[in-house]
Amino acid sequence: METGPTKKQHSWNELYATPKNIQQFQDQLEEKLISRQMGLRHPTIDQLSAQTTENSLELRLDKLTKSITTSEIPSDEELSAFFESEKEEYRGASTITLQQVVYTIAARGGGSISAAQEALSLSAKVVPKGDKAPLPAHFTHISSLQLDETLGKAASLAIINLARYSRELPCWEGPITSVYGAHLICVKQFALGEIPPFSEVRMQVLNDWRYQTASKKSLR
């Protein structure tokens, strides 16, 4: 008695055509396994949003609950000056919409940067294509925290600074390197995170001032 396809078989048939030979079957199997592994390593934007919200709250809590070993109270002038010197630390997350292509280490090894540089030199005439990579080609209104989670902090910071300090939205620019390879970036929209008024973060600034003051004294 014949039975219908199992759920697993049904899933395979939906994703892949029936293999014509052993080699094609092996290729499909390898692709499926890699896809599954990449899915675990590289969560969706919605998952990243939840993760970065949680991480942001954890970082804030950690900052607020550092072991403070001084009860000193700075003057208003001292605290205000500290805030001005450290205000970038209190800036909110930036948001960015961009297109990217990646010249991967997996495909090109140590030649990924030179390949990206060559493509960049031709980008006025030919749109860069890059290599197949386990990354989205487009990010829409992604926060700088989410970009950190996806590309790593160094690459994310380089992209944010590229957008922030360019006179106009950069397209195409790079290469910017990450663990994946060399990225060329085309920024479509960018909004720099705002620094909140001193009055809104006064208690956090006081906590940070005390922590820094205590740390300096412990080094003497």
C-alpha positions in Angstrom: 0.0 0.0 0.0 1.5 3.3 -1.1 1.5 6.2 1.3 1.6 9.9 0.6 4.8 11.9 0.9 6.0 12.6 4.4 6.2 16.2 5.7 10.0 16.2 5.2 9.8 14.9 1.6 7.1 17.5 0.9 9.4 20.3 2.2 12.3 19.0 0.0 10.1 18.9 -3.1 8.8 22.4 -2.5 12.3 23.8 -2.3 14.2 21.7 -4.9 13.6 20.1 -8.2 13.9 16.3 -8.4 17.6 15.6 -8.9 18.5 14.1 -12.2 21.7 12.4 -11.0 23.7 11.7 -7.9 25.9 14.8 -8.3 22.9 17.1 -8.5 21.4 15.4 -5.4 24.6 15.9 -3.5 24.7 19.6 -4.6 21.1 20.1 -3.4 21.8 18.4 -0.1 24.9 20.6 0.5 23.0 23.7 -0.4 20.2 22.8 2.0 22.6 22.1 4.8 24.5 25.4 4.3 21.2 27.3 4.0 20.1 25.8 7.4 23.4 26.6 9.0 23.4 30.2 7.7 19.8 30.7 8.9 20.9 29.8 12.4 24.0 32.1 12.2 22.2 35.0 10.4 18.8 35.8 11.9 16.1 37.7 10.1 15.7 41.5 10.5 12.7 41.0 12.8 14.8 38.6 15.0 17.6 41.1 15.0 15.2 43.9 16.0 14.2 41.9 19.1 17.8 40.9 19.9 19.1 44.4 19.6 16.3 45.8 21.7 17.2 43.3 24.4 20.9 43.9 24.1 20.4 47.7 24.3 18.4 47.3 27.5 21.0 45.0 28.9 23.8 47.4 28.1 21.9 50.3 29.7 21.2 48.2 32.8 24.8 47.1 33.0 25.9 50.7 32.8 23.5 51.8 35.5 24.5 49.0 37.9 28.3 49.3 37.7 29.9 49.1 41.1 30.2 52.7 42.2 32.8 53.2 44.8 32.5 56.9 45.3 29.7 59.1 46.6 31.3 62.3 45.3 28.9 64.8 43.9 30.3 67.0 41.1 29.2 70.6 40.6 26.7 71.3 37.8 29.6 72.8 35.8 31.7 69.6 36.2 28.9 67.3 35.3 27.8 69.4 32.3 31.4 69.5 31.0 31.6 65.7 31.4 28.5 65.3 29.4 29.8 67.6 26.6 33.1 65.6 26.4 31.3 62.2 26.3 28.1 63.1 24.6 28.7 60.8 21.6 28.3 57.9 24.2 24.6 59.0 24.7 23.7 59.4 21.0 20.7 57.2 20.0 20.9 54.6 17.2 21.1 55.9 13.6 19.0 54.4 10.9 20.1 53.7 7.4 18.8 52.3 4.1 21.4 50.9 1.8 22.3 48.5 -1.0 25.4 46.4 -0.7 27.5 43.9 -2.7 30.1 41.7 -1.2 33.2 40.2 -2.7 33.5 37.3 -0.4 36.5 35.7 1.3 34.9 32.3 0.6 34.9 32.9 -3.1 38.1 35.0 -3.5 40.3 34.4 -0.4 42.8 37.3 -0.1 41.7 38.7 -3.4 38.3 40.0 -2.1 39.6 43.6 -1.4 41.3 44.0 -4.8 38.2 42.6 -6.6 36.1 45.2 -4.7 38.5 48.0 -5.6 38.4 47.1 -9.2 34.6 46.9 -9.3 34.5 50.3 -7.5 36.7 51.9 -10.2 34.2 50.8 -12.8 31.1 51.5 -10.8 30.3 54.8 -12.7 29.7 52.7 -15.8 28.9 49.2 -14.5 26.8 48.4 -11.4 28.9 46.2 -9.1 27.6 42.7 -8.7 29.7 41.0 -6.1 29.5 37.3 -5.1 26.8 35.2 -3.6 26.8 35.8 0.2 24.6 34.9 3.2 23.6 38.6 3.6 20.7 40.7 2.3 21.5 42.9 -0.7 19.3 45.6 0.7 18.7 47.0 4.2 15.7 49.2 4.7 15.6 51.5 7.8 17.9 49.3 9.7 19.3 50.7 13.0 23.0 51.0 13.6 22.6 48.4 16.4 21.1 45.9 14.0 23.9 46.6 11.5 26.3 45.8 14.3 24.7 42.5 14.9 24.8 41.6 11.2 28.2 42.8 9.9 30.1 43.4 13.2 30.8 46.6 15.0 33.9 47.7 12.9 32.1 47.3 9.6 28.9 48.9 10.9 30.8 51.9 12.3 32.7 52.3 9.0 29.4 52.4 7.1 27.7 54.8 9.5 30.8 57.1 9.4 30.8 56.9 5.6 27.2 58.1 5.5 27.6 60.6 8.3 30.7 62.4 7.0 30.1 62.3 3.3 28.8 65.6 1.7 26.2 63.6 -0.1 24.8 60.1 0.2 27.7 57.8 -0.9 27.0 55.4 -3.8 29.1 53.4 -4.5 31.8 53.6 -1.8 34.2 51.2 0.0 35.6 48.7 0.2 34.5 48.2 3.8 35.8 44.9 5.2 34.0 42.4 7.5 34.3 38.7 8.3 32.4 38.0 5.0 34.8 39.9 2.8 34.9 43.4 1.1 31.7 45.4 0.8 30.7 48.1 -1.6 28.0 50.3 -0.2 25.3 52.5 -1.8 23.5 54.5 0.8 19.9 55.5 -0.1 18.8 57.2 3.2 20.5 58.1 6.4 19.3 59.6 9.7 21.9 60.2 12.4 20.8 59.3 15.9 20.0 62.3 18.2 21.8 63.2 21.4 19.2 63.6 24.1 19.2 66.8 26.2 21.4 66.7 29.3 18.3 67.0 31.5 17.0 63.7 30.2 20.1 61.6 30.9 21.4 63.5 34.0 21.3 60.5 36.3 23.1 58.3 33.8 25.7 60.9 33.3 26.2 61.2 37.1 26.6 57.5 37.3 29.2 57.5 34.5 31.1 60.4 36.0 31.3 58.6 39.4 32.4 55.4 37.7 35.1 57.2 35.7 36.2 59.1 38.8 36.5 55.9 40.9 38.4 54.1 38.1 40.9 56.9 37.9 41.5 56.9 41.6 42.0 53.1 41.6 44.9 53.5 39.1 46.8 55.9 41.3 
